[in-house]
């Protein structure tokens, strides 16, 4: 089993609760509060750990909430390397409205990160042993976009694999840089990156494959929300619709998907099987409250379902919601 290191520059303490109705001005009484360690790479590490993988989480934390984050990770038994920063770790809030079943997500900006601090994160990656590095989540203010270039170069020097999950200008940047093992944009993120709207799953899969052929990434997966996901490599494309589940929360679904994909590949699975595991993890995550992420019994059930369904669902119309 290969070693995985996740990197989270802008982690969070994720608070989740329920309310009867969300409305302005009035006090809103909340129930069933929970707190989880969060941020892209940390979520990925939580799921890989849950799947039995060899994973460590490298992250920056500061202030009182940074201490809370540290304790939340320790309680879950995840191997961690923390870089102390002067700024305060952010807090995100998810409120599930019982009356409508809708979810409200409040995402904080996070701290300004000093140059010495983000460079300490980069330098620490050089000191650790890993075969895979997963860089996921937003960059804090003051962290330059070419930090991705530094991490890609570090991975190449040790002949390791690098996964980047980002969006916006950062996604355009890393695809132009190239040399990645895996990137996972959502449909909206991919369409914003390419400046195009896709009407069929086959269209978006072929567009992703073009990036693979240009050397941007060995594998590109594009998640399509409730419609599933597509996988592209230089040699093939694949579409899997999501199994039907009761959707409770979208929090952490993309990170769970990345975790399943990376874990499958890290234990030696073919890309198609890792893709099924990723789809199972992402689907299982939406059936959990807040940032609880995917649970192992549901992952196994959904993976077995997808394995029975066969290899490729062909092409389907894409929603533009």
N, C-alpha and C positions, 0 to 999 in steps of 0.2 A: 504494500500500500504506500502510495506516494504522499509526502508531507505537503500540507496546504498552509499557507500564511495569508490571512486576510488583513487588509490595511484600511483603516477608517480614520480619515482626518477630522471629520465633523460628526462624532457620535452624539447620541442623545439618550436621555431617560424618557421612555415612552410611557405616558400616563393614559390609562383608558378607563372609561366609566360609562354608565347609562343614565339617561334622563327621560322622564315621561314626554316632555315637549321642550324643544329649544326655541326660545323667543327672546327678543331684545328687552332691555330695561329691567324686567322682573328677575328676581333671584331664581336660579335654576338648581334645584336639588338633584344631586347625582347619587348613584348607587353602584354597588359592585365594582369598586375601584380596584385597579391592578397596576403594577409598575413592572416594566421590562427594560432590559438593556437594548438599545437600538442604534440605528445608523446602518447603512448598507453592509459594510464588511462585517460588523458585529452580528447582524442578522444572519448573514451567510455562515459565519462560524458557528452560531447556535444550531443551525439546521444540520450542518456537516457533523458536528459533535453528536447530535441526536441520531444521525444515520450510522454512527460508529466510525467516522473518519478520523484521521490523524490531523488535527487542525490547531493552530494558534491564532489568536487575535491580537494584532498590533494596533493601538489606537492612542489618540491624544485626549487627555482629560484634565479639567481644572476646576477649582472652586468647590463649593459645598456639593453641588450636583455631580461634579466629577467623582467625589468620594462615594456618593450614592451609586453611580454607575459602576464603580469598581466593586462595591459590595454585591450588586446584583449579578455581576459576572462571576464573582467568586462563589456565590450561592449555587450557581448552575454548573460549577466544576469545569469551566472552560479555561484552558491554558491561555494566559494573557501576558502581554508586554505593554505597559502603559508609559507614555511620554507625558510628563507633567507640563502644563502650559499655564500662563498667567490669566488667561480668559476663563470665563465660566462655561462649563458644559451646558448645552441647551436642553430644554424640556419641550417635548411635543405632546399634544393632547388629542385624543380621539374620543368623541362623544357619540354614542349610539342612541338615537332617538327612538324610544319604544313605540310611540304613537304611529310613526310613519315607516319605521324600519330603516330610515336613512342614517348615514354616517357622516359626521362632521369632523374634518381633520385640520388641526391647527399646527402648522409646521414653523418652528422658530428658525431665525436666520443663523444663529450661532455666533461664536466669538471671532474676533480678529486674531489671527495667528501670526506671531512674530516669525521673521525669517529663520532665526536660530531654532525655533520650535519645529517648523515643518521640515527643515533640513535634518533635524535630529531624527524625525520619523524615517526619512529617506535613508540616512546613514545606518539606522538600526536594521533595516532590511538587508544590508550587506553583511551584517554580523550573524544573522540567523540562518539556520538550515531549512531549506524548503525546495520543493520541486515545482510547486504551483504558487503563484501569488495572485490574489484577487483584490483588486482596488475598486472599491464600490462606495457610492454615496457622494453627496455634494462636497465641494471644496469650501473650506472656510474663507472668509474675506482675507485678502492679502496673500493667499497661496496662488502662485502663478500657474497657468494652464500647462506650462512645459514641465511641471513636476511629473506628469505622465510620461514624458519623453525620458526622464531620468530613470524611472522605474522600468520602462520597457528596455532600456539599455542595460540595466542591471540584470534583468531576466535573461537577456541574450548572452551576456558575458558568462553566465553560469549554465547556459544551455537549458534553461528552465522555461516553464510555460507561464504566460501572463494573461489574466482575464481582467477586462475593464468594463464596468457597468456605469455609464454616465450618459449625459444628454446635452442638448443644445450645442454651443460652440465647442465644448469639450469633446463631444462625440465626433463632430466634424474633424477636429484636430487629430484625434487618435486614429481615425480611419485614414486620414491623409498620411500620418506618420507610418502606419502599417506595422507588420511584424507581430501582430497579436495572435493569441491562441483562440480566444473567444470574446465576442462582445454580444450584449443582449439589450438592444433598445426595444421599447414598446412600439406599437404601430404608429402612434402619434409622434414619438421621438424620431423614428426612422423617416417618416414622411416629412417632418420638419428639416431633417438633415439633408434629404435628397431634393426637397422642394417640389415633390410630386405627391399626388393622391393615387392610391391603388384601389382598384375595384374588385380584384380577385386575389385569393391567397396565393395562387400560382404566380401572379404578377409581382407581388412583394417578395416572394421567395426567389424569383429570377433576378430581381434587382439586388437582393442581398448576395446572391451568388456572383454577380458581377464584381462586387467588392472583394469576394474571396479570390476570384481569378486575378485581380489586380494586386493581390498580396496584402490586403488590408488586415485580414484575419483568416485563420484556418477554418473557423466555424463562426457563423453568425446565426443567432436565433432571434426572431422577432416575435414578441408576445402580443397576442391579439385580444386581451381581456377575456370575456366569456366565450369568445370564439375559438380559443386555443392558442396555437403557436406554429410558426414555421421554422424549419432548420435548413440552412444552406451550407454546403461545402463546395470545393472546386468541382467535385464529381457528381453531386446529387443534391436534390431538394426533397423536403418531406413536410407534409402538413398533418398535424394532429388536432382534432377538435377537443375542447375540454369536456371531460365527463360532467354530467349534470349534477350539481350540488346546490344546497341552499346557501346563498351568498350572505354572509354576515358582515365581513370586513375585508377591505382591499389592502389593509396594512401588511406590508412584508411579503406580499405574494410574489413580486418580482425577485426579491432577494431569495425567497425559498426556491424559486425556479433556478436561479443561478447556482445555489447550493447543490441542488439535485444534479444538475449538469456537471458541475465540477467534481462532485463526489464520484459519480459514475465513471467519468474519464480517469480520475485519479486511482481508481481500483482496477482499471484496465478494461472497462467495457467499451464496446463500439459506440460511435457517436449516436446511432439510432436508439440504442438501449438507454444511454444516458439521457437522451432527449425525452424518452418515455418517463424516466424517473423524474426529470425536471418538471414535466407537465403534471405528473402526479403530485409533486411537492407544491407547485404553484396553486393547483386546484384545491388541495387539502388546506392550504393557508387561508383561503377566502371563507372557509367554513368555520373559522375560529374567531373569537372575540378579540378586538383590539390588536395588539401585536403579539398574540400568543404563538403565531407561526404554525407550521404544519405539524401534526402529531403522527407518530410512527404507525399506529394501526390504520389510520386513514390513508397514509402514503402507500402502504403495502396493498391495501384493497384497491386503490385507484391504479397503481402500477400494474397489478395483475389484470385488471379490467382492460387497460390499454394494450397490454401484451396479447390478450385474446382477440382484440379488435383487428389486428393485422398491421401491415407496414405503412400504408399510405392511404389517407382519406381522399386523395385526389385534390380537386380545387373547389373552392366555395366562394360565394360573394362575400365581400368585406363590409362590415358595418362602418359607418362614418360618424358614430356617436361621439 
